[in-house]
Amino acid sequence: MDATAGITYVPLQTRSRSRSRNRRWILAISARRTIVFDADTEELIPGPDLLSEKESPALVYVEDKIY
């Protein structure tokens, strides 16, 4: 991602249904790209490229999915 571009960050904490372990994530979305940072493993996970530029991107976490 271009460091000068507007980027939206969303911190999340999730809990697995099969285990009681919490997971911490930081989701980043810019005009055309998404990235997930796993705070537990410190791994950057590339998300899907967006089909069109978003002027005011937003992320929503519902159950086990990110929209």
ABEGO torsion letter per residue (X at the ends): XBAABBBBBBBBBBBBAABABBBBBBBBBBAABBBBBBAAAGBBBBBBBBABBBABBBBBBBEABBX
